[in-house]
Amino acid sequence: MANTNNISGDFNTEISDVVSVHRKKAGKEGKIGAIILDSSNKNYTLEEVQKNVPQQPELSNLSLNKPSSKSRSRFPKRSGQQKCGSCPDRLSNIKKSVQALDSDSTEVESSTDEEERWKDVARAAEIPADYYNIQKLVKFIKAGNQTATIVSLCCLRDYDLTTQINQFAIQDIGGLEVMVNILECNDAKCRLGALSVLADISLNIDIRKTIVDLDGIPLIIDILNSSMKDLKTVAAETLANVAKVRLARKYVRVCGGIPKLVDLLDIKLQILKTPREELTAEEIENLNQARAGARALWSLSDSRHNKELMRKSGIVPLMARLLKSCHIDVVIPIMGTIQKCASEPKFQLAITTEGMIADIVNHLNSTNLDLKKEGSSAIYKCAFDKTTRDLVREAGGLEPLVAIIKDKNVRDNKPLLIGATGAIWMCAASPDNVRKFDNLRTVNHLVTLLNDESDDVLTNVVGAIAECVRVQPNREVLRNANGLPALVCLLNSSHPPLLENLAKALKECAQDIPSMRILEELDAVRLIWSLLKNTNSRVQAFAAYAICPCVQNANDSGELVRSLVGAMELVVGLLKSKDVLVLSAVCAAIATIAKDTTNVAILTDLKVIYKLANLVNTTDDLLRANLAAAIASCATFGNNTQELGRLRTVTPIVTYMTSEDPEVHRTTAMALEKLSMDPQNCITMHQVRRALILANNWGNYYESGVVPFLLECVGSTNKELQLAAAGCLRNIRELALRAEEYLLKIDDD
């Protein structure tokens, strides 16, 4: 390709400054005439340029006739090839490292059947003249010299390349191979023109994949080393589109593109806070560069490995600076990057320590819906931490979140609604935030969203309600707002996260007696019980927890349970689960159900004692507490106390005393009181020394068995613990007195 300089100025100048274009549309034979303006003022047409091009051009600096991706290998060996500056060993090492898909990505993009049908319709429709004109320009780029290439690229950019038919025109004639090949040349204008075309047409998912297959990613990353800001900007814009393909994200990371993109974000704060109309041309270039880099990193942050590399590259302080910008087009991609990175614990801590929460909250008051969506989603992901929740409240972030869900105009904007309701859900985990929400009548506004058609919105809404109704006043508000029937109707859903939150919400509501009466009328207990059949373990667990207050506060709890066919068999069957949370919840349910004499008889017939005995050798405090409560409820029926002693459950239960959880102490004392009604169990408790020695927490207590612990529990402020410990000591003491009387009687004889 001849190295001419007959075209001056930036590629981004108007097309009329470079070439005069005259189009005469005549169906498929539409012609394009172009007059090239050079220093000699000699006029050319593209037809004349084409005549002067050899039939088989041999270009030293640019290989334009690249084989199609279907017929060539992904990494061909070429003589005299120029290696990519950003990854010197790409042709030998990248193939092995990149062919494996990036399995940690949260987005897998592929052509759907609907997209394929649209392509067929688009191709079957009447093809416009622009289709053939674009293909003619691509032919000129293939066969022309440097001047013809630049002019053709200018003309190509004059078309709307974001439309699908025009993208097809370039793809069908092999224009993608040409554009990728141009990226390897040394002419900045050619590279800029090719990148500008790729940035537009890479909106198409198939074109993104083709660019990846043509090894375009390393070439684009190499351009990020350029000193030309506009060239780096267009390269970053192209990466922002192509990186939506999973394999491309791994290419960018392996080729070292992430640190280079992070460097693009380094821009002065003064530029960020100054309106665009007051900036100089150079400052606008810097701003555009930062925006393009932010968009590229936004796409790349779908990969967990990329997010970690971005953090190590120093993106956190740069994001904090860019959040203070007054330019919405810069803030939106940065906010999107933040909300994607906020799923990582390290980023959550960094976002809090860098003071980003106040800026995120500030942008919630923006009129831009995209900015609100990303900001609320970022809070949704960050607010797992109490400190973050407090910062959101102190920055005034609760009011705009509630304002979003109140606005009926955003009901169709599901991503925004998901982000806002999710942020409210997370923030409601703090009691101080709940009090603030009460002043804003948040529960009433949440109830109006219970008829939404999106499962994700409903999950967040019900989760927020579950957090709010932990306090009694909100249970009354929910009941008066007619929210209970809506919650019960949602029990027929099949979305596991929604069912989990429903179980949590109804568990809290069932503790309110008037609300429980409504739930009984709606047959909610049967629907909650049916959730135990769900295949999701968390749904099973929280459904079992919800059963406890429902049974406890029912009018006739024993009859209620027995009226549900197969209910107790289902509960006992879940004791075979491998999930500790499920086991703990089921034990809590059994402890409540077994308070009825008839029910405990049925449970005994179902061999519940043997299943509980199989679980006693656990170290989980939550399971210990509920298991001990279940044993305490079932032990008193028939000969269950003796059977539990025979099954060697006493010694493991005594070791529960070494726990630091007061709830474990309470239920363990209750279980020991019931078990101590059998003399043999009393002897075991008094002599259980080895178990306490192995616990390594009891020091001198082991010499006297369980008695010192019980004496300590008698002084507790918990009345249930006091009574249970005293009852166990009484049983042990009675056995000791009988033994002493028996020995004295033998001596007298």
LODOZA-772181 format. One record per residue: residue in one letter; x negated, y, z of N, C-alpha, C in turn. Coordinates in steps of 0.05 Angstrom, whole numbers, plus 5000, padded with zeros to 4 digits. Each point is the difference from the previous one (the first is absolute). Layout:
<nodes>
AXYZXYZXYZ ...
</nodes>
This chain:
<nodes>
M498349765000501750245000498250255000 A500650174982498450254999500450165024 N497850135009500250165024500450294992 T502450084995500750274991501050165023 N499850264998500950185020501850224989 N501549924980501650204986502650075014 I500549885023502450075015499150085028 S500750245008499150105025502450025019 G499450045026502150035020500749745013 D501650025021500949785015502149844985 F500149745005502049844987502950075008 N500250125024502650065010501250264988 T498550134982501050244987502349924982 E501550204991502349954982499149874974 I501749824990499349864975499650204977 S501450235001499850194979497350134999 D498549995023497350125001498049824985 V500749754996498149814988500949924973 V502549954996500949894974502850114994 S500450064975502750094992501549764989 V502149935012501549754993502650074985 H500549874978502450034985501249734996 R502549965010501349744997502250024980 K500249814982502349974982501149725004 K502250005015501249745006501649904976 A499249774989501449884978500449715005 G501449945021500549735008497449865008 K499649774990497649855007497550114987 E500350184980497750104986499450285009 G500650075025499450275011497050054998 K499250244991497250064996499150215020 I497549995007498850205018497750134986 G500150264998497850154989498550155021 A497449995001498550135021497750164988 I499750255009497850174990498150045023 I497549904997498050025020498650274998 L499850145023498750265001497249965009 D498050044982497249985008498650264994 S497350005005498550254997499850104972 S500349824980499850084972502750074988 N502149985017502750074991500849834975 K498949764998500749834978502449845008 N502149984983502449865007499949714992 Y500949835018500249714995502849915007 T500749794988502449865008499249725011 L501849885016499349745010499849794978 E501650054978499849824977497250014988 E498950254998497350034989497949885018 V500550045027498149885019500049704996 Q502449894996500249714997498649904975 K500150164979498649924975497049995003 N499050185017497150025004498949795019 V501849855013499149805020499449744985 P497749885006499449744987502149795007 Q500349814982501949795005499249835024 Q497449955005499149855023497950175015 P501050195015498150185014498349865020 E497550085001498249895020499150245017 L501250015024499550235018498149925022 S497950155003497949945019500950055029 N501550225004500750085027502749895010 L501649904982502749935008501049764984 S500749795014501249774987503050025001 L501350054977502850055000501749764994 N498949824984501549764992499649785020 K501350025023499649805022502049784996 P499249755004502049784996502250035020 S502349884994502350015018499449835025 S501550075020499549865026500849714999 K501649924980500849724999497949834988 S498350114982498149844985497250015012 R499450185019497350025010500049945030 S497749935009499749955029500150265015 R500549995026500350245016497450155003 F497849865001497450135004498149904978 P500250114976498349924978497250115004 K498149854989497250095000499450154975 R499050245002499450174977497150075001 S498850024976497250084999499850305004 G498050085015499650285004502250145016 Q501449855017502350115014499050195022 Q501750205006499550195021501649935024 K498649945022501449915025501450245013 C502049925014501650205015498350115023 G499850275001498350125021501049945028 S502749975004501049965026499849715010 C499649824982499749715007498149874981 P497450025005498049914980500249714992 D501049835017500149724994502849914992 R501650174990502849934996500449784980 L498349994979500449804980499249725009 S498549985021499149745009501349925026 N500850195016501049935027503050055005 I501150194985502850085007501949784992 K499549854980501949804990500849815022 K498049895014500649805021501550135023 S499350255007501150125024502850114996 V500750064975502550144995502149814989 Q499349774989502049834989502049905021 A499049975024501949925022501850245006 L502549955002501950225004499750115028 D500750255003499850145026502549925017 S499749795015502449885013501150175023 D498550205009500950165023501750234991 S500550034974501550234990502949985010 T501250235005502850015008501850044976 E498850064976501650044976499149824979 V501749844989499349834977501750094977 E498750114980501550124978499949824976 S502349934989500149834977502550084984 S500049924975502250074983502449835008 T502350135004502449865006501549934975 D502149835003501649934977501450254989 E500850185018501350244991498250174983 E497450025007498150154984499649874973 E499949745000499649864974502450054982 R502449995011502450064984499950284989 W499150195016499850284991498150034977 K497849855002498050014978501249904974 D501549785002501249894976502050204988 V501650135017501950194990498650244988 A497850095013498550234989498849944973 R499049764997498749934974502149954979 A502449905008502049944981501450264990 A499850215016501350254992498650124975 E501350204989498950134976497450135008 I497949944986497350105006499750284988 P499350195017499750284990497550034984 A499850224986497750064983497550045017 D500350105025497750045017498549745005 Y501449784999498749745005497849954979 Y500650064975498149954978497950224999 N500850245008498050225000497949955021 I500849905024498149935021498249784991 Q501049804987498349784991498150104978 K500850194984498250114980497750155014 L500650145021497950145015498149815013 V501049775010498249805012498249884978 K501049974976498249904979497850204994 F500750275000497950204996497949995022 I500949955025498149985022498249764996 K501149784989498449764996497850044979 A500850144979498250024976498650264998 G500750205015498950274996497450045015 N498750234993497650085014500850155026 Q498050135012500650125026502050234997 T499850164979501950224996502849894996 A500249804983502749884994501149885026 T498349885016501049885025501150205019 I498650235003500950215018502650124990 V500150054974502550124989502349815002 S499549754995502249805002501049975029 L498250015018500849995029501650245007 C499250244990501650245005502849974988 C500249904976502649964988501649795015 L498749795010501349795014501250115026 R498650185013500950125025502450184996 D500450084974502350184995502749855000 Y499849735001502549845002500649945029 D502549935006500849935027499349705004 L497749965012499049735004501249865025 T501750145014501349875022502549844992 T500950034975502249854990499149724991 Q501749815004499249724996499449944971 I501550114981499649934972497350104990 N499250245011497450104992497749845013 Q500549905024498049825012499749744984 F502349904991499949764983498450054974 A500350244989498650074975497049975004 I498950105022497149985005499249715006 Q501749875016499349735008500149804976 D502050034983500449814978497750014980 I498850234996498050024980497249965011 G499849935026497449955012498650265010 G501650205006498850255009498849995027 L500949825017498949985027497149924999 E499349814983497249924997498350234991 V501150174982498550234990499550205023 M502150065015499850195022498049925021 V500149745007498149905020497150014989 N499749944974497350014988498950295000 I501850194995499050285000498950085027 L501049885021499050075027497049935003 E498949844983497249925001498150194985 C501250194985498350184985498950225018 N498250164989498850225016501250274995 D502050024983501250254994502250065020 A499850215015501950075021502750054990 K500250144976502650064989501549764991 C498649814988501349754992501049845025 R498349995020500849865024502450135013 L500050275001502250155012502649954984 G499850004974502449954984501149725004 A498249805000500949735003501249965028 L498850115021501049985027502850135002 S500350234987502550145001502349834988 V499349864978502049824988500649775019 L497949885011500349775018501650085025 A499650245010501450095024503050014995 D500850074975502850024994501249734994 I498749844984501249744992499849795022 S498350045020499749805022502350005019 L502050174994502549985016501449744994 N499449884977501149744992498549775014 I501549825012498849795016498349814983 D500949944975498449824983497450134991 I500150264996497650144991498050015023 R501050035025498249995023498549735001 K501549794996498749735001498049974977 T500750114977498249984977497450155005 I500250245012497650155006498249855019 V501249865019498449845018498649774985 D501549874983498949774985497850094981 L500150254991498050114981497650115015 D499849955027497750105016499950305000 G502350135000500050295001499450125027 I500549855022499750115027497150085005 P498049834995497250095005499250244984 L501050034976499450234983501250255012 I502549985009501350245012498650085026 I499249805016498650065025497350134994 D498749924979497450124992500350294993 I502350074989500650284993500250185025 L500749885023500150155024497350115009 N497949904988497350115005499450254984 S501850074982499550224982500050275016 S498750194989499950275013502450174990 M501549914980502350154990502449945018 K501150215011502349965019502549914985 D500550114976502449924986499949714991 L497549914994499749724992500649815024 K498950085024500549845024503050005008 T501250234995502950025007501749814984 V499550004973501649824983499349715006 A497549945006499349735007501549915025 A500150175020501549935025503049974994 E501150174983502849984993500649734986 T498149914983500449744987499849785020 L498150015019499849805020502549995018 A501350235004502450015016502249834988 N500149994974502049834986499249714998 V497549964992499049724995499849855026 A499450145022499649865026502549905012 K502350044987502549875009500049714993 V498149914985499749714994498149895021 R500749775011498549895023497149944993 L499549884977497349944993498350254996 A501250214991498650254996499050125026 R501649975021499250105026497449875010 K499849744994497649865009497650084982 Y500550054974497950094982498950265011 V501750195007499150265009498349975025 R500849835019498449965024497349874994 V500049794984497549864994498150184985 C501050174983498350184984499250255015 G500750035025499150235015501550264994 G502549974992501550244992501350155023 I500449865023501550135022498450235012 P497449965007498550235011499950244981 K500049954974499950224981502750154999 L502249855003502650135001500450165026 V498949895021500250145026498450264998 D497850004986498450254997501650224986 L501949924983501650204985501850155019 L500649905024501850135019498650225015 D497450024998498550205016500350274987 I501950155010500650274989500350195023 K499450254996500050205021502950055010 L500250045025502650055012501350264990 Q498350194993501050264990501549964974 I499049824983501349954974502749865005 L500149825020502549865006502250185011 K499250215014502050185012500750244983 T498650034977500550234982502049914978 P502050164994501949934978498549974974 R501149844982498649934975499650254983 E501950185000499850244982497850195009 E499049975025497950175010497249874998 L499949764989497449864998498650064974 T497449985000498550034975500149744984 A499050014975500149774983498449775012 E497750065011498349795013501449885024 E501350165016501449905023502349824992 I501450084978502249834991498949734990 E497750004988498849754992499449825024 N498950125021499549855025502649895012 L502150164999502549925011501249764984 N499950024973500949794983498449745004 Q497550045005498249775005500849855025 A500650165021500849885026502749864997 R501850134985502649884996499849734985 A498449994980499649754984498849795018 G497950075015498849815018502049895021 A501750175010502049925020501949804987 R500850064975501949814987498749734995 A497550004993498749744995499749855026 L499350135022499749865026502749915010 W502150154993502749915008500749734987 S499349974975500549744987498249785011 L497550075006498149805010500649915028 S501550165015500449935028502149785004 D500949874978501749775003498449755009 S497350024999498349785008498850055027 R500249805017498950025028497050054999 H498649864983497050034998499450284990 N501550114982499650274990500450205022 K502049965017500550195021497750015020 E498949775006497749995019497650144988 L499549964974497850134986500450304999 M502550084995500650295000499450135027 R500749865021499550105027496950035005 K498649794992497150015004498650214982 S501450084978498950204982500650285010 G501450035023500450265012502550144990 I502149854993502450134989501750145022 V499749915025501950095020499850315005 P497650115005499950295003500850164975 L499549884976500850144976503150004997 M501249785008503049994999501150215020 A498850025023500950195020499950294989 R497850054984499750274988502150054978 L500449804983501850034977502950025010 L500749895023502750035010500850295006 K498050165004500550295007500450164975 S500049874976500250154975502950114997 C500150214985502650124993500949904972 H498449834987500649904973501449735003 I502549994993501649765004498949774983 D499150064976499049784983497449875011 V498750135018497749895013500849855026 V501950115014500849885026501549744996 I501649984979501749764996498249754997 P498049994982498449754999498449955025 I499150215013498549965025501949895022 M502450105001501949895019500749714993 G500249944975500549734991497749815008 T497650104997497649845009500149965030 I500750205015500149985029502049795008 Q502450014988502149825009499349714993 K498549964979499249734993497749905019 C498250185006497849935018500949985029 A502250125007500950005028500849735009 S500249804983500649735008497749875014 E497650114997497649895013499550145027 P499549845021499650115027497850215001 K497849964986497850195001500950274988 F501549994979501050254988502050145018 Q501749845014501950125019498650165021 L497849895011498550145020498750254988 A498949974975498750234988501950224993 I502449934992502050204993500850165025 T500149875023500750135025497750185009 T497649895000497750155010499250244982 E500649984975499450224981502150225001 G502149965015502150215003501850024975 M500349784986501750014975503050005006 I500849915024502849975006501550274997 A498850215011501350264999500350104971 D498149944983500250084971502149834986 I500149745007502049834988502850095007 V500450075026502650105009500650264986 N498150174997500450264987501149964971 H499049804986500949954973502849874999 L501049905022502849905001502050214995 N499350255005501850234995499950104972 S498449874983499950084972502649944985 T500450144978502349944984499549784979 N497549924998499349794981500649735012 L501849854987500949745011497849795000 D498250014980497849814999498250045024 L499550255006498250065023501349915026 K502650045002501549915024499949705002 K500349864978499949715000497449895010 E497850114989497349905008499450075029 G500950245008499450095028501549835020 S502649954995501549845018499149715001 S499149904977498949734998497449985016 A498450214999497550005015500549995030 I502050155009500750005029501149725007 Y501649894982501149735005497849805006 K497850024985497849805003498150075023 C499950265007498150085021501250005028 A502650015002501350045026500249755017 F498549794994499949775018498650075026 D498450214999498550075024501550225015 K500049985027501550195017498950284996 T497350024998498850274997501050134975 T500249854978500950114975502950095002 R501649845014502950075003500350265016 D498350035020500150255016499150244983 L498049964983499150214983502150094980 V501549814989502250064982502150175014 R500649935024502050155015499050295006 E497550015009498950265007499750194976 A499549884977499850164975502750074988 G502149915013502750074989500849834977 G499149745000500649834977502649855002 L501349995023502549855003502350144986 E500050265002502250164987500249964970 P497850034985500249964971500749714992 L499249815016500749724994503049965003 V501150105021502949985003501550164979 A498950234992501250164979500149844973 I498049844995500049844975502349805000 I500449865022502149805000502850135001 K500150255009502650145000500850094972 D498050054984500550124973501249784982 K502450044992501449814983498950004971 N498650214993498950024973497749814995 V498849905022497749824997500749715003 R502649945002500949725005499149824977 D499950114976499249844977497049974997 N498550165015497149995000499149795021 K500049754992499549795020497250005011 P497950064985497350015012499850215022 L501250244995500050215020501649915025 L502349884995501749915022498649785016 I498649824987498649795014497850125017 G498550204989497850125016501150155024 A502250154997501050165022501249825022 T501649814992501249825020497849835014 G498049924985497849855012498450165020 A499650264993498650185019501650045026 I502650034997501850035023499949755017 W500049774987499949745015497449995016 M497850064988497549985015499850205022 C500950254995499850215020501949955023 A502249854995501949955022499049805020 A497649894996498849825019499250145026 S499750274999499250165023502550125013 P500449965026502450115013500250314997 D497850145000500250294997501150074972 N499349854980501150054973502949934999 V500949795015502849935000501750225012 R499050135021501450225012500350244980 K497950044984500150204980502049934978 F500049744992501949914980502950035011 D500449965026502750025011501150294996 N498250195003500850284996500750064971 L498949844982500550044972502349824990 R501249855018502249824993499249804979 T497649895004498949824979501549744997 V501049895022501549754999502450034982 N501450225002502450044983499350014971 H497750134994499150024972499149734990 L498849845017499149734992502449824994 V502150035015502449834996501250054972 T499850244990501150064973498449864978 L497649915007498349864980500349705001 L501749905018500349715002501549874977 N501050174982501349894976498350034975 D497450055004498250034978499549734986 E499550004975499649754985497249905000 S498150155010497249925000499349855026 D498949764997499349845024497850145015 D498150134987497850145014501050235016 V501950154989501250235015501549895024 L501649794996501549895022498249895022 T497849884992498149895020498950225017 N499350224988498950235016502150135017 V502450034989502250125015500749845024 V500349744997500749825022497749995020 G497650004990497750015019500050255017 A500650234987500150255015502350005021 I502349884992502249985019499249825023 A498649784994499249815022498250145020 E498350184991498350155018501650205016 C501950134987501550225014501949885021 V501249774995502049905018498849855024 R497450025003498849895025500950165024 V500950254996501050165022503150004998 Q501349995024502949975002501650214985 P499350265002501650204986500349954970 N497849904987500249954971501749764994 R500349815018501849784996502950104998 E500650195017502650124999500450164974 V497950144992500250164975500549814977 L498649784999500349814978502849885000 R501049945024502649885002502250204991 N499750255009502050204992499850084971 A497649964988499750064971500949774982 N501249795013500949774985497749864985 G497749995013497749884988499849705004 L501449895021499849715005501249834978 P502450064989501049844978498250004976 A498750234995498250014977497649825004 L498949995025497749835006500849714998 V502349935010500949724999500449914971 C501050174983500449934971497349944987 L497950145009497449964988498749735007 L501249865020498949745008500349794978 N501650064980500349824977497850044979 S498250185006497850054981498049765000 S498350004980498049794998497150115001 H499850265006497450135000498849975028 P497849845004499049945027499350245017 P498550204989499450235018502650145010 L502050024983502550125008501349845022 L500149734997501249835020498550025027 E497450024998498450035024500750255016 N500250224985500850265013502949995010 L501749874986502849975009500149855026 A498549795003499949855025499050185023 K498050164994499050185021502150205008 A501450124981502050205006502349895015 L501049774992502349875013499349905028 K497549935004499149925026500250235020 E499350244991500250235018502950085003 C501649984980502950075002501549815018 A499249755000501449805016499650045030 Q498150165008499650075028502050205010 D501450134981502250195007502649855000 I501449985023502449845002502250084980 P500750254997502050074980499149924972 S497550034994499049924973500249704997 M499549855022500249714998502849914995 R502050155011502849924994500550034970 I499050214988500450054971498649774984 L497649935009498549794986501549735002 E501349955022501649755003502350014981 E501450224997502250034982499249964971 L497650084993498949984973498749734994 D500149825020498849734998497050024993 A498750205013497250054994498149795011 V500949885023498349795013499649774981 R502149914987499749784981498150064977 L500250254990498250084978497150025009 I499650105025497350025010498949725004 W501649825011499149725004499349864974 S501450074979499449884974497250094989 L499050225011497350094991497949805009 L500649845020498049805009499449804978 K501749984980499649824978498250124978 N499450265003498450144980497249884999 T498850004977497449884997497750185010 N500650265003498050195010499849985030 S497549965010499649955029500750255016 R499450234990500650255015503050045002 V501549944980502950025001501049805021 Q499049765001500849815020499450105028 A497650115004499250095026501850225011 F500450214984501550235009503049935002 A500949814984502849915003500449865027 A498049845007500149865026500050205023 Y498350214998500050215020502750145002 A501250054976502650145000502249835013 I499749734999502049835011500250045031 C497750065012499950015030502050215011 P499950264992502050185011502849954991 C500349884976502749934990501349805018 V498549795007501149795017500450115029 Q498150155009500050105027502450195005 N500750164981502150215004502749924987 A500249764990502649914988502049955022 N502550024993502249965019499949725013 D499749794983499749735010497649884985 S497750045011497549934986499849704994 G500849845020499849714996501849904978 E502450095000501949924979499250114973 L498950255000499150124975497949824986 V498049915015497949834989501149734991 R501849885015501049744993501950024976 S501250234996501850034977498550004973 L497550055001498450004975498949724995 V501049874979499349724995497149984993 G498649825014497249954994498150225010 A501050185016498450235009497749915017 M500549845020497949925019498149804987 E501049834982498149834985498050164984 L501050224988498350174984497950135017 V500750095024498150135018497949815009 V500849765009498149805009498249914977 G501049984976498449924978497750194993 L500450265007497950204994497749985020 L500249835021497849965018497749844986 K500549904976497949864985498450204983 S500850255000498650204983497150035008 K498450074981497150055005499450295006 D502050174997499750295004500550075030 V498050125013500250065028502250205006 L500450204982502250195004502749874999 V500449814982502549854999500449845025 L497949865009500249835024500750175024 S498850245002500550175023502950104999 A501050084977502750104998502049785006 V499549764989501949785005500149925030 C497750015013499949955029501750205015 A499850264992501650215012502949954996 A500849914976502849944995501049765016 I498349795003500749775016500450085029 A498250175010500250105028502750135004 T501050154981502650135003502349814997 I499949824980502249814995500349815023 A497849915012500049805021501150105027 K500750255001501250105025502849895004 D501249904979502649875002499649705004 T501449895020499649725008500549804977 T502350054986500649824978498050024978 N499150244995498050034979497449865007 V499150025025497449875007500349704999 A502449905005500449714997499749914971 I501150174982499849934971497150024992 L498650205009497150034993498449775011 T500749905023498549775011500549754983 D502449974991500649774982498450034974 L499450244992498450054975497049985005 K499249905024497249955007498450265001 V501250225009498650255000497750005020 I500349835022497949995020497449904988 Y500149804983497649894989498750194980 K501750154986498850204981498750235014 L501250085023498850225015497449905013 A500049755009497549895012497749994981 N500649974974497850004980498750274996 L501250215010499050274995498550125024 V499949865022499050135025497050064998 N498549864984497150054998499450234981 T501150235004499650234983498650225015 T498650174985498650235012501250264993 D502250004984501350244991501950105023 D499550245009501650105023502950044993 L500750084976502850034992501449745001 L498849794989501249735001500049895028 R498050065016500049915028502450115015 A500550264997502150135015502749884993 N500649974974502649904992500349705004 L497849864997500049715005500649945030 A498750155017500549965029502950075007 A501150204987502850075005501949784991 A499349884976501749784990499849765018 I497749945010499749775018501550055026 A499950255010501450075025503049964996 S501150064976502849984996500949714996 C498349844989500749724994499349805022 A498350085019498849815019502149905020 T501950165007501849935022502149794992 F500449944975502249824992499049715002 G501749845012499449715002497349945013 N498549834987497449935010497850134983 N500650234989498150144983497550085015 T500450075026497750095016498049775003 Q501049765006498249775002498749934973 E501750024980499049934973497750194991 L500350265006498050194994497449945015 G500349915025497649925015498749764988 R501649814991498949764988498650064974 L500950204986498850084975497550185004 R499250045025497650145007500150294990 T502250135005500250294993499350185023 V499949905025499650175023497250134999 T498049854996497250105001499650224979 P500849964974499650224981501550255007 I502449965012501650245007498750155022 V498749865019498650145022497850184989 T498749914978497850164989501050264988 Y502750024995501050254990499650235020 M499549935025499650205020497550174996 T498249904984497550144994500450234980 S502450014988500650214980500150275014 E499550214984500150275011502750134993 D501849864987502650114992502049965023 P501150215011502049985022502449834992 E500850024975502449844991499449705002 V497549924993499349725003500149925029 H499150175018500149945029502949965008 R501850164991502849995009501249734991 T499849944975501349764990498649755010 T497450015003498649775011500949945029 A500350205016500949965027502849885000 M501750094982502749894998499949704992 A498249934981499849724993498949835022 L498050115015498949855022502049965022 E501750195005502149975020501849774994 K500849984974501849784993498549735001 L497550004990498549755000499349905028 S499850195019499249935027502249865015 M502449984988502149855013499549705001 D498149914983499249725001497549985017 P500049825020497749985019497349944985 Q500149834980497549934987498950254985 N501750174989499150244988498750195020 C501250015025498850175021497249915006 I499649745002497349905006498150074978 T500949984975498350084977499350295001 M501950175006499450295002498050065022 H500349875022498250055023497249904995 Q499849804983497349884996498950064973 V501250184985499150054973497550185001 R497749885005497550155004498450014974 R499849774988498349994976500950194978 A502650014996501150184979499350295006 L500250085025499350275007497150064998 I498349805006497150034997499450054971 L501249844982499550034971500950274990 A501950125013501050264991497950225004 N498149965019497850185004500950285010 N502450025009501050265009500950005029 W499749775013501449995026498149995024 G497549994996498150025022500649815022 N500550105024500449845024502949895002 Y501850094981502849915003500349704995 Y498249884985500549724992499949815024 E498850085021499949825023502749945012 S501950194997502749965011502149984979 G499249944975501949964979501550264993 V502749984997501650214990500950195022 V499749925025501150165023499050295001 P497450054997499150285002501350184979 F500349894976501350164979502950075008 L501449805010502850045008500250215023 L498149985019499950205021499650284990 E498350034979499650264988502550104986 C501449814987502450084985502350085019 V500049905024502150085019499950305006 G497750114998499750295004500450174976 S501049884978500550154975502450185003 T500150204983502350185000502349894983 N499549794985502049884983501649805017 K502650055004501649845018500249714990 E500349964974500249734989497549845006 L497750134997497549875005499749945030 Q500950195017499949955029501649765008 L502549994991501849785007499049734990 A499050004975499049754989497649905015 A498150175006497649925014500749915028 A501850145014500949925026501449735000 G501649964980501449744998498149774996 C498050044983498049794995498449945026 L499250215015498649975025501749855020 R502650065000501849865019500149704993 N500249934975500149724993497449855007 I497850144995497449875007499849975030 R500950215015499849995029501849785011 E502449974989501949805010498849724995 L498749964978498849744995497749955019 A498450215006497849975019501149935028 L502250135008501249955027501049715001 R501349914979501049735000497749805002 A497950064985497749825002498849995027 E499950245013498950025027501749855020 E502750034997501849855017499849704996 Y499649924976499749724994497549885012 L497750164999497549915012500249995030 L501350195012500450005029501749765009 K502049944984501749775007498549744998 I498249984981498349764998498149985024 D498950235008498250005023501549915026 D502550105003501549925023500749715001 D500549894976500549714998497549845007 
</nodes>
